[in-house]
Amino acid sequence: MLHLRMITPHALTDQVVELIDRTVGTTHLVVLTGAARDPAGDVVMCDVAREAADELLQEMRSLGIDESGSIAVEHIDLSISRRADMAEEEAPGEAADAVIWEQLAESTHEESTLTITYSVFLIVATMIAACGVVLDNAVLIVGAMAVGPEFGPLAGICTGLVQRAPRLTARSAVALLVGFAAAIVGTTVFSLAMDALGLFHESMLDDPRPNTSFIWQPDPFSFVVALLAGVVGMLSLTSAKSGALVGVAISVTTVPAAANAAVALSYGDLGQMWGSAIQLSLNLLGIVLSGSLTLLAWKLLWRTQRGRMIRPPGAPRRAAK
């Protein structure tokens, strides 16, 4: 269940209440007349099943509540209420399958903006991966993959493409490209510094590396894994399953490929650098492609449910099973 808190102009409060009452999966409606001060208006609160939340939010925005008032959404961890149970049973579909596009756009906006924190995470993750590729240490590679924040911009690109939001797509693409460029440059300098300290050596890059040689030797499986990771990654975002998202982060060779390209660049090994660049490109392309198709399929699927989200005038609420 989700909790909605809205500030509505008094002239629109009756329309908002009627809309909530006609939307399946809603309950616990509270209206506080004149309670809001900034902006002035009424406070309307209700709980709604996750399956019906997106439709209700879109209808609220069509009334202009986001412009003339405000809409806040909170996740309810526990609701002990028979009415809440009835509301969830009335809403079509399952909560785990529901996509709240406003929430997805907001979360990807935060994760797909080029910030100092994002850049530092990506640069440091690439440096850790550089140590992993030179030492042929799979543990360091997995750790670097888990630290890397690059899935945020990738998800932002997918969401922007499906939602036809060019600003989100462009901002995410800039964060992704500039972030990786900065990571490769920074890791190249890091590699040269480590070489000067005697901790890295060119022979370490040329030695057989059975645990990490796949990073700069792309094959069809690289693209297949990226496609699968894109599907799971987008599903983890839409269902808010962060554990699955961590699994996605350590499934694709993005940060390690950037790290290997940087180390190879520092030693002038154009063969490994080019192979790593292809590996990185295949992974990014695969995730964007499958992630976008996953969101598009989900959008089309839930579009078929829209007619079941609004209760006809005068129709009674469905009784609990």
Secondary structure as GFF3:
##gff-version 3
##sequence-region A 1 321
A	DSSP	beta_strand	2	8	.	.	.	ID=ss1
A	DSSP	alpha_helix	10	22	.	.	.	ID=ss2
A	DSSP	beta_strand	26	37	.	.	.	ID=ss3
A	DSSP	beta_strand	40	48	.	.	.	ID=ss4
A	DSSP	alpha_helix	50	62	.	.	.	ID=ss5
A	DSSP	alpha_helix	65	68	.	.	.	ID=ss6
A	DSSP	beta_strand	70	75	.	.	.	ID=ss7
A	DSSP	alpha_helix	82	90	.	.	.	ID=ss8
A	DSSP	three_ten_helix	95	97	.	.	.	ID=ss9
A	DSSP	alpha_helix	101	111	.	.	.	ID=ss10
A	DSSP	alpha_helix	116	135	.	.	.	ID=ss11
A	DSSP	alpha_helix	138	147	.	.	.	ID=ss12
A	DSSP	alpha_helix	151	162	.	.	.	ID=ss13
A	DSSP	alpha_helix	166	196	.	.	.	ID=ss14
A	DSSP	alpha_helix	202	206	.	.	.	ID=ss15
A	DSSP	three_ten_helix	213	216	.	.	.	ID=ss16
A	DSSP	alpha_helix	220	238	.	.	.	ID=ss17
A	DSSP	alpha_helix	242	249	.	.	.	ID=ss18
A	DSSP	alpha_helix	255	266	.	.	.	ID=ss19
A	DSSP	alpha_helix	270	303	.	.	.	ID=ss20
A	DSSP	three_ten_helix	306	308	.	.	.	ID=ss21
###
